[in-house]
Amino acid sequence: MDHGLGEDHGKNGHGDDHGNANGESHEAPLLGPPLPPPPPPMTYAEMMAARRESSRALEMLAQAIGGFAHGGPGGNGGNEGGACGPERPCSYQDFLGTHPPTFTPIAEPLDVEHWLCILEQKFQLLNVTDEQKVRFATQQLLGSAGAWWDTFNAMQPVDHHVTWREFTTTFRQYYIPASLLNRKLSEFLELKQGNMTVMEYVNKFNYLTQYARTHVDTDEKMDRFNRGLSCILQEKLYTGGYQTFGALMNAAIAMEGLQHDSHAE
């Protein structure tokens, strides 16, 4: 009998060692890691970019659903390539299927023309309306170009839809200012070979020719190129009677090579 009481006492004592008779602990609860600080507020440009991305995703989702309703993943009877047939207009998903380039403002103004030219080629592959051209193209604008479009579009009258002609005209005026074109033209007209090799001069000449299309018919282009060469090369090429720009260019490169060879001997 006494032995049982001792066992009971031992059990009670065992509970007291760890807290109380019910086994409850008096230790302080462990705290979790501190919560991270809230993210900084978004800038206006970031908010507009997020809104465009959200609009883009929703448009793709709606058009994908519409494609399935027309008979398959690409619409048009299950054509997975999403090719536009005459029975339905083009979707944004179809447009993305042509891998259109995005546009980010950079220092080279003629990249604007290059980007617009590629988009026009993509549109020719698809059954695209004038309004869709603007909607699809503006989804490809990144960075400050996207912010420019948001501002321009917000300034339009209510219910006015910007046409493709309006967009391309305004886009060119903003990103290819006349003052920059004039500066590039002056650089072309004043270009001299100087310390450049003939090949370096040719590359610089052809690059600037893009800004001087009214000054580069076949005869004038050859004359302009020749006058920019070094005096020694001009003298040696004077009696050549070259009929094409390519022939004049190749002759200048060959003459320069002969000069180097003669100096090396």
Secondary structure, DSSP 8 states (H G I E B T S, - for coil): -HHHHHHHHHHHHHHHHHSSTT----S----------------HHHHHHHHHHHHHHHHHHHHHHHHHHTTSTTSTTT-TT----TTS---HHHHHTT----B---S-THHHHHHHHHHHHHHHHTT--HHHHHHHHHTTB-THHHHHHHHHHHTS-TT----HHHHHHHHHHHHS-HHHHHHHHHHHHT---TTS-HHHHHHHHHHHHTT-GGG-SHHHHHHHHHHHS-HHHHHHHTT----SHHHHHHHHHHHHHHHHHHHH-
